[in-house]
Amino acid sequence: MASSNKVFLAVIGTGGVGSHFLDQLLRLQSYYPHISLVLLSRSSKTLVAPSFDQPLQLSTWAQDLEKTTNRPFSPSQILSFLLSASSGSRVLVDNTSNQDIANAYPDFLRQGVSIVTPNKKAFSGDITLFRHLKAASHPQSPGGGLLYHESTVGAGLPIISTLNDLVTTGDKISKIEGVFSGTLSFLFNTFSPSASSGGGRKWSDIVKEAKEAGFTEPDPREDLNGLDVARKLVILARLSGVEVKETQSFPVESLIPGALEDESLSVEDFMAQLPAYDEEMEKVKQEAGREGKVVRYVGSLDVEKQELRVKMERFDRSHPIAGLKGSGNFVSFYTQRYGSDPLIVQGAGYVFPSDISAVHWGVPANSHTHSAGGAVTAMGVTADLIKILQRIS
């Protein structure tokens, strides 16, 4: 550990999640006065503290960032800047979904820089990168930085920490199943509510409402293709010891009608043509209703068989998943210790992808994004930072 108890933070991303995180960081300073924000970056510019003894002011970060003319730093420049501190600990907080930044994580970790992030790219993409992250971070690398990414799966829900606790204490995971997308949870809970036996609203109307409210990506197909759920399932599988190569390694049921998957089709045309396929979704709902069930979009991992799948499934109305409301997420851990009565993590699940833009680090892609989603995800990021502060203090 460094001789000084100072902790220097570099924060990338000031969009929906990033701005909420900075607000929370301001309050956190009253509990941890030794933390200093020394670098703040977004896609178009970077704000750097005058010196490590004169940190940036969290109360005026937005105005100060707007005024600066410094060009954006590359990941290597950010790392070099952090390493120029003569003492103290260093933490990178990445509130983006930028692949280039994710690719650089091992470099930061090898130099003892700890990382907190909701960026799924590093943990669900190339498995080689995932292996490098494990090898470069503590405890596999005694001198490596700490790595926390709770918000990559459940926003502010303790899903990853629960899984890690189960694994590291020697429990045997047999199965993980749940609703992992707040957006798709909202769509299905509205379309196929547990209190109704059928009828109700059209699928396309609900998708339109969700889009207009900012509950989906600007292009809803990015939610409906199921890949966000698949990425989260890959992360949980890898943390459970199942080395999934990529999201294409297992079946993922897309909710996009085949005729509308053409990437050249504009969002407007997609939304205009979606009502023509309402009958298909209505049929799925009615078939489930005749069995006394509802439809939910679920991801499941069979650890013993090393099988993953993401698809629509039917649940009895008495099942906890059937009773979800709003954007609720629900994850069941079936383990040797818990037997047939799984350990359950449940709660609000809105982590709107548009809050974390892969291209525009500082500007949410959807100006109508529901602010609670960013706040919940940022809480998960802040909680991870607190864990690092407690460990290095």
BANU-457612 format. One record per residue (C-alpha): x, z, y; residue in three letters. Coordinates in Angstrom, 1 decimal. Example, Ala and Ser with C-alpha at 12.3 -4.5 7.8 and 13.67 -1.06 7.14 Angstrom:
+--------+--------+--------+------+
:     xx :     zz :     yy : rest :
+--------+--------+--------+------+
:   12.3 :    7.8 :   -4.5 :  ALA :
:   13.7 :    7.1 :   -1.1 :  SER :
+--------+--------+--------+------+
This chain:
+--------+--------+--------+------+
:     xx :     zz :     yy : rest :
+--------+--------+--------+------+
:    0.0 :    0.0 :    0.0 :  MET :
:    1.0 :   -0.6 :    3.6 :  ALA :
:    2.4 :    2.4 :    5.5 :  SER :
:   -0.2 :    2.2 :    8.2 :  SER :
:   -3.9 :    2.9 :    7.6 :  ASN :
:   -4.9 :    0.1 :    9.9 :  LYS :
:   -7.1 :   -2.6 :    8.3 :  VAL :
:   -7.0 :   -6.0 :    9.9 :  PHE :
:   -9.9 :   -8.4 :    9.4 :  LEU :
:  -10.1 :  -12.1 :    9.6 :  ALA :
:  -13.7 :  -13.3 :    9.5 :  VAL :
:  -14.7 :  -16.9 :    8.9 :  ILE :
:  -18.3 :  -18.1 :    9.6 :  GLY :
:  -20.6 :  -16.9 :   12.3 :  THR :
:  -23.9 :  -18.5 :   11.1 :  GLY :
:  -26.9 :  -16.7 :    9.7 :  GLY :
:  -25.0 :  -14.4 :    7.4 :  VAL :
:  -21.8 :  -14.3 :    9.5 :  GLY :
:  -23.6 :  -13.2 :   12.7 :  SER :
:  -25.5 :  -10.5 :   10.8 :  HIS :
:  -22.3 :   -9.3 :    9.2 :  PHE :
:  -20.6 :   -9.0 :   12.6 :  LEU :
:  -23.5 :   -6.9 :   13.9 :  ASP :
:  -23.2 :   -4.6 :   10.8 :  GLN :
:  -19.4 :   -4.5 :   11.3 :  LEU :
:  -19.9 :   -3.1 :   14.8 :  LEU :
:  -21.9 :   -0.2 :   13.4 :  ARG :
:  -19.4 :    0.2 :   10.6 :  LEU :
:  -16.6 :    0.9 :   13.1 :  GLN :
:  -18.1 :    4.2 :   14.0 :  SER :
:  -17.5 :    5.3 :   10.3 :  TYR :
:  -14.2 :    3.4 :    9.9 :  TYR :
:  -12.5 :    3.4 :   13.3 :  PRO :
:   -9.3 :    2.1 :   11.8 :  HIS :
:  -10.7 :   -1.4 :   11.1 :  ILE :
:   -9.7 :   -4.1 :   13.6 :  SER :
:  -11.2 :   -7.6 :   13.9 :  LEU :
:   -8.2 :   -9.8 :   14.7 :  VAL :
:   -9.4 :  -13.3 :   13.9 :  LEU :
:  -12.8 :  -15.0 :   14.1 :  LEU :
:  -13.3 :  -18.6 :   13.1 :  SER :
:  -16.0 :  -21.2 :   12.8 :  ARG :
:  -15.9 :  -24.9 :   12.2 :  SER :
:  -15.1 :  -25.9 :   15.8 :  SER :
:  -12.8 :  -23.1 :   17.0 :  LYS :
:  -10.9 :  -19.9 :   16.3 :  THR :
:  -10.7 :  -16.7 :   18.3 :  LEU :
:   -7.5 :  -14.7 :   17.9 :  VAL :
:   -6.8 :  -11.2 :   19.1 :  ALA :
:   -4.1 :  -11.0 :   21.9 :  PRO :
:   -2.1 :   -8.8 :   19.5 :  SER :
:   -2.7 :   -6.6 :   16.4 :  PHE :
:   -2.8 :   -3.6 :   18.8 :  ASP :
:   -5.5 :   -5.3 :   20.9 :  GLN :
:   -8.3 :   -6.3 :   18.5 :  PRO :
:  -11.3 :   -8.5 :   19.3 :  LEU :
:  -14.3 :   -6.8 :   20.8 :  GLN :
:  -17.2 :   -6.8 :   18.3 :  LEU :
:  -19.7 :   -6.2 :   21.1 :  SER :
:  -18.8 :   -9.5 :   22.8 :  THR :
:  -17.7 :  -11.6 :   19.9 :  TRP :
:  -20.3 :  -14.4 :   20.6 :  ALA :
:  -19.4 :  -14.9 :   24.2 :  GLN :
:  -15.7 :  -14.6 :   23.6 :  ASP :
:  -15.8 :  -17.2 :   20.8 :  LEU :
:  -17.8 :  -19.5 :   22.9 :  GLU :
:  -15.2 :  -19.3 :   25.7 :  LYS :
:  -12.1 :  -19.9 :   23.6 :  THR :
:  -10.5 :  -23.4 :   23.4 :  THR :
:   -8.4 :  -22.6 :   20.3 :  ASN :
:   -8.9 :  -25.2 :   17.6 :  ARG :
:  -10.0 :  -24.1 :   14.1 :  PRO :
:   -7.3 :  -22.6 :   11.9 :  PHE :
:   -6.7 :  -24.0 :    8.4 :  SER :
:   -6.7 :  -21.5 :    5.6 :  PRO :
:   -2.9 :  -21.5 :    5.5 :  SER :
:   -2.8 :  -20.8 :    9.2 :  GLN :
:   -5.2 :  -17.9 :    8.8 :  ILE :
:   -3.0 :  -16.5 :    6.0 :  LEU :
:    0.2 :  -16.8 :    8.0 :  SER :
:   -1.5 :  -15.0 :   11.0 :  PHE :
:   -2.6 :  -12.1 :    8.8 :  LEU :
:    0.8 :  -11.8 :    7.2 :  LEU :
:    2.5 :  -11.6 :   10.7 :  SER :
:    1.1 :   -8.1 :   11.0 :  ALA :
:    4.1 :   -5.8 :   10.6 :  SER :
:    2.1 :   -3.1 :    8.8 :  SER :
:   -1.4 :   -2.2 :    7.7 :  GLY :
:   -3.8 :   -3.8 :    5.2 :  SER :
:   -5.4 :   -7.2 :    5.5 :  ARG :
:   -8.9 :   -8.5 :    4.5 :  VAL :
:  -10.4 :  -11.9 :    4.6 :  LEU :
:  -14.2 :  -12.1 :    5.0 :  VAL :
:  -15.4 :  -15.6 :    4.2 :  ASP :
:  -19.1 :  -16.1 :    5.1 :  ASN :
:  -19.1 :  -19.8 :    4.4 :  THR :
:  -19.6 :  -22.0 :    1.4 :  SER :
:  -16.6 :  -24.1 :    2.2 :  ASN :
:  -14.6 :  -25.4 :   -0.8 :  GLN :
:  -11.3 :  -25.7 :    1.0 :  ASP :
:  -11.4 :  -22.0 :    1.9 :  ILE :
:  -12.4 :  -21.1 :   -1.6 :  ALA :
:   -9.5 :  -23.1 :   -3.0 :  ASN :
:   -7.1 :  -21.0 :   -0.9 :  ALA :
:   -8.3 :  -17.6 :   -2.2 :  TYR :
:   -5.5 :  -17.3 :   -4.8 :  PRO :
:   -2.9 :  -17.7 :   -2.0 :  ASP :
:   -4.4 :  -14.9 :    0.0 :  PHE :
:   -4.7 :  -12.6 :   -3.1 :  LEU :
:   -1.1 :  -13.2 :   -4.2 :  ARG :
:    0.0 :  -12.0 :   -0.8 :  GLN :
:   -2.0 :   -8.8 :   -1.1 :  GLY :
:   -4.8 :   -9.9 :    1.2 :  VAL :
:   -8.2 :   -8.6 :   -0.1 :  SER :
:  -11.2 :  -10.9 :    0.0 :  ILE :
:  -15.0 :  -10.3 :    0.5 :  VAL :
:  -17.3 :  -13.3 :    0.3 :  THR :
:  -20.7 :  -14.7 :   -0.6 :  PRO :
:  -19.1 :  -18.1 :   -1.3 :  ASN :
:  -20.2 :  -19.2 :   -4.8 :  LYS :
:  -17.8 :  -22.2 :   -4.8 :  LYS :
:  -14.8 :  -20.2 :   -6.0 :  ALA :
:  -16.6 :  -18.5 :   -8.9 :  PHE :
:  -18.9 :  -21.2 :  -10.2 :  SER :
:  -16.9 :  -24.4 :   -9.8 :  GLY :
:  -13.6 :  -25.4 :  -11.4 :  ASP :
:  -12.9 :  -22.8 :  -14.1 :  ILE :
:   -9.2 :  -23.2 :  -13.4 :  THR :
:   -9.7 :  -21.8 :   -9.9 :  LEU :
:  -11.7 :  -18.9 :  -11.4 :  PHE :
:   -8.8 :  -18.1 :  -13.8 :  ARG :
:   -6.4 :  -18.2 :  -10.9 :  HIS :
:   -8.5 :  -15.8 :   -8.9 :  LEU :
:   -8.6 :  -13.3 :  -11.8 :  LYS :
:   -4.8 :  -13.6 :  -12.3 :  ALA :
:   -4.0 :  -13.2 :   -8.6 :  ALA :
:   -6.3 :  -10.3 :   -7.8 :  SER :
:   -6.0 :   -6.6 :   -8.6 :  HIS :
:   -5.9 :   -5.1 :  -11.3 :  PRO :
:   -4.5 :   -8.1 :  -13.3 :  GLN :
:   -1.9 :   -8.5 :  -10.5 :  SER :
:   -0.9 :   -5.0 :   -9.4 :  PRO :
:    0.3 :   -6.2 :   -6.0 :  GLY :
:   -2.6 :   -8.6 :   -5.5 :  GLY :
:   -5.5 :   -8.2 :   -3.2 :  GLY :
:   -8.9 :   -6.8 :   -4.1 :  LEU :
:  -11.7 :   -9.3 :   -4.6 :  LEU :
:  -15.4 :   -8.6 :   -4.1 :  TYR :
:  -18.3 :  -11.1 :   -4.2 :  HIS :
:  -21.5 :   -9.3 :   -4.9 :  GLU :
:  -23.5 :  -11.6 :   -2.6 :  SER :
:  -22.7 :  -14.7 :   -4.6 :  THR :
:  -25.5 :  -13.9 :   -7.0 :  VAL :
:  -28.0 :  -11.4 :   -5.6 :  GLY :
:  -27.6 :  -11.3 :   -1.9 :  ALA :
:  -27.7 :   -7.5 :   -1.3 :  GLY :
:  -28.8 :   -6.6 :   -4.9 :  LEU :
:  -26.2 :   -4.8 :   -7.1 :  PRO :
:  -26.2 :   -7.4 :   -9.8 :  ILE :
:  -22.5 :   -8.2 :  -10.1 :  ILE :
:  -21.4 :   -4.5 :   -9.7 :  SER :
:  -23.9 :   -3.5 :  -12.4 :  THR :
:  -22.5 :   -6.1 :  -14.8 :  LEU :
:  -18.9 :   -5.1 :  -14.0 :  ASN :
:  -19.7 :   -1.5 :  -14.7 :  ASP :
:  -21.3 :   -2.4 :  -18.0 :  LEU :
:  -18.4 :   -4.5 :  -19.1 :  VAL :
:  -15.6 :   -2.3 :  -17.9 :  THR :
:  -17.1 :    0.8 :  -19.5 :  THR :
:  -17.2 :   -1.0 :  -22.8 :  GLY :
:  -20.9 :   -1.8 :  -23.2 :  ASP :
:  -21.6 :   -5.0 :  -25.2 :  LYS :
:  -23.8 :   -7.5 :  -23.3 :  ILE :
:  -26.1 :   -9.5 :  -25.5 :  SER :
:  -28.3 :  -11.3 :  -23.0 :  LYS :
:  -28.9 :  -11.6 :  -19.3 :  ILE :
:  -32.2 :  -13.1 :  -18.0 :  GLU :
:  -33.9 :  -13.3 :  -14.7 :  GLY :
:  -35.2 :  -14.9 :  -11.6 :  VAL :
:  -32.2 :  -15.6 :   -9.5 :  PHE :
:  -33.5 :  -17.7 :   -6.5 :  SER :
:  -35.5 :  -16.1 :   -3.8 :  GLY :
:  -36.7 :  -19.6 :   -2.7 :  THR :
:  -37.9 :  -20.6 :   -6.2 :  LEU :
:  -39.4 :  -17.1 :   -6.7 :  SER :
:  -41.5 :  -17.6 :   -3.6 :  PHE :
:  -42.6 :  -21.0 :   -4.7 :  LEU :
:  -43.7 :  -20.0 :   -8.2 :  PHE :
:  -45.1 :  -16.6 :   -7.2 :  ASN :
:  -47.3 :  -18.5 :   -4.7 :  THR :
:  -48.2 :  -21.4 :   -7.0 :  PHE :
:  -48.8 :  -19.4 :  -10.2 :  SER :
:  -49.7 :  -15.9 :   -9.1 :  PRO :
:  -50.2 :  -13.3 :  -11.8 :  SER :
:  -53.6 :  -12.3 :  -10.4 :  ALA :
:  -55.1 :  -15.8 :  -10.7 :  SER :
:  -56.2 :  -17.7 :  -13.8 :  SER :
:  -55.8 :  -21.1 :  -12.3 :  GLY :
:  -56.7 :  -23.3 :   -9.4 :  GLY :
:  -55.3 :  -22.4 :   -6.1 :  GLY :
:  -52.9 :  -24.4 :   -3.9 :  ARG :
:  -51.0 :  -27.6 :   -4.6 :  LYS :
:  -47.3 :  -27.5 :   -5.4 :  TRP :
:  -46.4 :  -29.9 :   -2.6 :  SER :
:  -48.3 :  -27.9 :    0.0 :  ASP :
:  -46.3 :  -24.7 :   -1.0 :  ILE :
:  -43.0 :  -26.6 :   -0.8 :  VAL :
:  -43.9 :  -27.9 :    2.6 :  LYS :
:  -44.9 :  -24.5 :    3.8 :  GLU :
:  -41.6 :  -23.0 :    2.5 :  ALA :
:  -39.6 :  -25.7 :    4.2 :  LYS :
:  -41.3 :  -25.3 :    7.5 :  GLU :
:  -40.8 :  -21.6 :    7.4 :  ALA :
:  -37.1 :  -22.0 :    6.7 :  GLY :
:  -37.3 :  -20.6 :    3.1 :  PHE :
:  -35.6 :  -23.7 :    1.7 :  THR :
:  -32.6 :  -25.8 :    2.5 :  GLU :
:  -33.4 :  -28.5 :    5.1 :  PRO :
:  -33.6 :  -30.8 :    2.1 :  ASP :
:  -35.7 :  -28.9 :   -0.4 :  PRO :
:  -34.2 :  -30.9 :   -3.3 :  ARG :
:  -31.1 :  -28.8 :   -3.0 :  GLU :
:  -33.3 :  -25.8 :   -4.1 :  ASP :
:  -35.6 :  -27.8 :   -6.5 :  LEU :
:  -32.7 :  -29.2 :   -8.5 :  ASN :
:  -32.0 :  -25.8 :  -10.0 :  GLY :
:  -28.2 :  -25.9 :   -9.4 :  LEU :
:  -28.1 :  -22.8 :   -7.2 :  ASP :
:  -29.6 :  -20.8 :  -10.1 :  VAL :
:  -27.1 :  -22.5 :  -12.4 :  ALA :
:  -24.2 :  -21.6 :  -10.3 :  ARG :
:  -25.3 :  -17.9 :  -10.3 :  LYS :
:  -25.7 :  -18.0 :  -14.0 :  LEU :
:  -22.2 :  -19.5 :  -14.4 :  VAL :
:  -20.8 :  -16.6 :  -12.4 :  ILE :
:  -22.5 :  -14.0 :  -14.5 :  LEU :
:  -21.5 :  -15.8 :  -17.7 :  ALA :
:  -17.8 :  -15.8 :  -16.7 :  ARG :
:  -17.9 :  -12.2 :  -15.7 :  LEU :
:  -19.4 :  -11.5 :  -19.2 :  SER :
:  -16.5 :  -13.2 :  -20.9 :  GLY :
:  -18.2 :  -16.6 :  -21.5 :  VAL :
:  -15.9 :  -19.2 :  -20.1 :  GLU :
:  -18.4 :  -21.8 :  -18.9 :  VAL :
:  -16.6 :  -25.0 :  -17.8 :  LYS :
:  -19.2 :  -26.1 :  -15.2 :  GLU :
:  -22.9 :  -26.2 :  -14.4 :  THR :
:  -23.1 :  -29.5 :  -16.2 :  GLN :
:  -22.2 :  -27.7 :  -19.4 :  SER :
:  -25.7 :  -26.5 :  -20.2 :  PHE :
:  -29.3 :  -27.7 :  -19.6 :  PRO :
:  -30.7 :  -27.2 :  -16.1 :  VAL :
:  -34.3 :  -28.3 :  -15.6 :  GLU :
:  -34.8 :  -30.0 :  -12.3 :  SER :
:  -38.1 :  -29.7 :  -10.4 :  LEU :
:  -37.5 :  -33.0 :   -8.6 :  ILE :
:  -39.7 :  -35.8 :  -10.0 :  PRO :
:  -37.3 :  -38.4 :  -11.5 :  GLY :
:  -38.6 :  -41.1 :   -9.1 :  ALA :
:  -37.6 :  -39.0 :   -6.1 :  LEU :
:  -34.1 :  -38.1 :   -7.2 :  GLU :
:  -32.6 :  -41.2 :   -5.4 :  ASP :
:  -30.1 :  -39.8 :   -2.9 :  GLU :
:  -30.9 :  -42.6 :   -0.5 :  SER :
:  -34.4 :  -41.3 :   -0.2 :  LEU :
:  -34.8 :  -39.4 :    3.1 :  SER :
:  -36.1 :  -35.9 :    3.3 :  VAL :
:  -39.1 :  -37.1 :    5.2 :  GLU :
:  -39.9 :  -39.7 :    2.5 :  ASP :
:  -39.4 :  -37.2 :   -0.2 :  PHE :
:  -41.8 :  -34.8 :    1.3 :  MET :
:  -44.3 :  -37.6 :    1.9 :  ALA :
:  -44.2 :  -38.8 :   -1.7 :  GLN :
:  -44.1 :  -35.3 :   -3.4 :  LEU :
:  -47.9 :  -34.9 :   -3.4 :  PRO :
:  -48.2 :  -37.8 :   -5.8 :  ALA :
:  -46.6 :  -35.6 :   -8.5 :  TYR :
:  -48.8 :  -32.5 :   -7.9 :  ASP :
:  -50.8 :  -33.3 :  -11.0 :  GLU :
:  -47.7 :  -32.8 :  -13.2 :  GLU :
:  -47.0 :  -29.3 :  -11.9 :  MET :
:  -50.7 :  -28.4 :  -12.0 :  GLU :
:  -50.8 :  -29.4 :  -15.7 :  LYS :
:  -47.9 :  -27.0 :  -16.4 :  VAL :
:  -49.7 :  -24.2 :  -14.6 :  LYS :
:  -53.0 :  -24.8 :  -16.3 :  GLN :
:  -51.4 :  -24.9 :  -19.8 :  GLU :
:  -49.8 :  -21.6 :  -19.1 :  ALA :
:  -53.1 :  -20.2 :  -17.7 :  GLY :
:  -54.9 :  -21.1 :  -20.9 :  ARG :
:  -52.5 :  -18.9 :  -22.8 :  GLU :
:  -53.0 :  -16.0 :  -20.3 :  GLY :
:  -49.5 :  -16.7 :  -18.8 :  LYS :
:  -47.8 :  -17.7 :  -15.6 :  VAL :
:  -44.9 :  -20.0 :  -14.9 :  VAL :
:  -41.6 :  -18.8 :  -13.5 :  ARG :
:  -38.2 :  -20.5 :  -13.0 :  TYR :
:  -35.7 :  -18.5 :  -15.0 :  VAL :
:  -32.0 :  -18.5 :  -15.9 :  GLY :
:  -30.9 :  -17.0 :  -19.1 :  SER :
:  -27.6 :  -16.3 :  -20.8 :  LEU :
:  -27.2 :  -15.5 :  -24.5 :  ASP :
:  -23.7 :  -14.0 :  -24.6 :  VAL :
:  -23.5 :  -13.8 :  -28.3 :  GLU :
:  -24.4 :  -17.4 :  -28.8 :  LYS :
:  -22.6 :  -18.4 :  -25.6 :  GLN :
:  -25.7 :  -20.4 :  -24.5 :  GLU :
:  -27.0 :  -20.8 :  -21.0 :  LEU :
:  -30.2 :  -22.5 :  -19.8 :  ARG :
:  -32.2 :  -22.8 :  -16.5 :  VAL :
:  -35.8 :  -23.9 :  -16.8 :  LYS :
:  -39.5 :  -23.2 :  -16.2 :  MET :
:  -40.8 :  -20.6 :  -18.7 :  GLU :
:  -44.1 :  -19.0 :  -19.4 :  ARG :
:  -44.6 :  -15.2 :  -19.2 :  PHE :
:  -47.5 :  -13.0 :  -20.1 :  ASP :
:  -49.2 :  -11.6 :  -17.0 :  ARG :
:  -48.1 :   -8.1 :  -18.0 :  SER :
:  -44.4 :   -9.1 :  -18.0 :  HIS :
:  -42.4 :   -7.7 :  -15.0 :  PRO :
:  -41.2 :  -11.2 :  -14.1 :  ILE :
:  -44.8 :  -12.4 :  -13.9 :  ALA :
:  -45.6 :   -9.6 :  -11.4 :  GLY :
:  -42.9 :  -10.5 :   -8.9 :  LEU :
:  -44.1 :  -10.9 :   -5.3 :  LYS :
:  -42.8 :  -13.0 :   -2.4 :  GLY :
:  -39.1 :  -13.8 :   -2.8 :  SER :
:  -38.4 :  -11.1 :   -5.4 :  GLY :
:  -35.4 :  -11.4 :   -7.7 :  ASN :
:  -35.3 :   -9.8 :  -11.1 :  PHE :
:  -32.4 :   -9.5 :  -13.6 :  VAL :
:  -32.5 :   -7.9 :  -17.0 :  SER :
:  -29.3 :   -6.8 :  -18.8 :  PHE :
:  -29.8 :   -6.5 :  -22.5 :  TYR :
:  -26.9 :   -4.5 :  -23.9 :  THR :
:  -25.9 :   -2.4 :  -26.9 :  GLN :
:  -26.3 :    0.9 :  -25.1 :  ARG :
:  -29.7 :    0.0 :  -23.6 :  TYR :
:  -31.1 :   -1.5 :  -26.8 :  GLY :
:  -34.5 :   -3.2 :  -26.5 :  SER :
:  -35.2 :   -1.6 :  -23.1 :  ASP :
:  -33.0 :   -3.6 :  -20.7 :  PRO :
:  -31.4 :   -2.3 :  -17.6 :  LEU :
:  -33.2 :   -4.0 :  -14.7 :  ILE :
:  -32.2 :   -4.8 :  -11.2 :  VAL :
:  -35.0 :   -6.0 :   -8.9 :  GLN :
:  -35.6 :   -6.5 :   -5.2 :  GLY :
:  -35.9 :   -8.9 :   -2.3 :  ALA :
:  -33.9 :  -12.0 :   -3.0 :  GLY :
:  -33.9 :  -14.2 :    0.0 :  TYR :
:  -30.4 :  -15.5 :    0.5 :  VAL :
:  -31.2 :  -18.8 :    2.2 :  PHE :
:  -28.4 :  -21.3 :    1.5 :  PRO :
:  -28.9 :  -22.8 :    5.0 :  SER :
:  -27.5 :  -19.5 :    6.4 :  ASP :
:  -24.1 :  -20.4 :    4.9 :  ILE :
:  -23.2 :  -24.0 :    5.8 :  SER :
:  -20.5 :  -25.7 :    3.9 :  ALA :
:  -19.7 :  -28.0 :    6.8 :  VAL :
:  -20.7 :  -26.1 :    9.9 :  HIS :
:  -19.2 :  -22.6 :    9.4 :  TRP :
:  -20.8 :  -21.3 :   12.5 :  GLY :
:  -24.2 :  -23.0 :   12.8 :  VAL :
:  -27.1 :  -22.5 :   10.3 :  PRO :
:  -28.2 :  -25.8 :    9.0 :  ALA :
:  -31.9 :  -24.9 :    9.5 :  ASN :
:  -32.8 :  -23.4 :   12.9 :  SER :
:  -35.9 :  -21.8 :   11.4 :  HIS :
:  -34.1 :  -19.8 :    8.8 :  THR :
:  -35.8 :  -16.5 :    8.2 :  HIS :
:  -33.4 :  -13.8 :    9.7 :  SER :
:  -34.1 :  -11.3 :    7.0 :  ALA :
:  -32.3 :  -13.5 :    4.4 :  GLY :
:  -29.1 :  -13.4 :    6.4 :  GLY :
:  -29.3 :   -9.7 :    7.0 :  ALA :
:  -29.8 :   -8.9 :    3.3 :  VAL :
:  -26.9 :  -11.1 :    2.3 :  THR :
:  -24.7 :   -9.7 :    5.0 :  ALA :
:  -25.5 :   -6.2 :    3.8 :  MET :
:  -24.0 :   -7.1 :    0.4 :  GLY :
:  -20.9 :   -8.5 :    2.2 :  VAL :
:  -20.6 :   -5.3 :    4.3 :  THR :
:  -21.1 :   -3.1 :    1.3 :  ALA :
:  -18.3 :   -4.9 :   -0.5 :  ASP :
:  -16.0 :   -4.4 :    2.5 :  LEU :
:  -16.8 :   -0.7 :    2.4 :  ILE :
:  -15.7 :   -0.6 :   -1.2 :  LYS :
:  -12.4 :   -2.2 :   -0.2 :  ILE :
:  -11.9 :    0.2 :    2.7 :  LEU :
:  -12.5 :    3.2 :    0.4 :  GLN :
:  -10.1 :    1.9 :   -2.2 :  ARG :
:   -7.2 :    1.2 :    0.2 :  ILE :
:   -7.6 :    4.3 :    2.4 :  SER :
+--------+--------+--------+------+
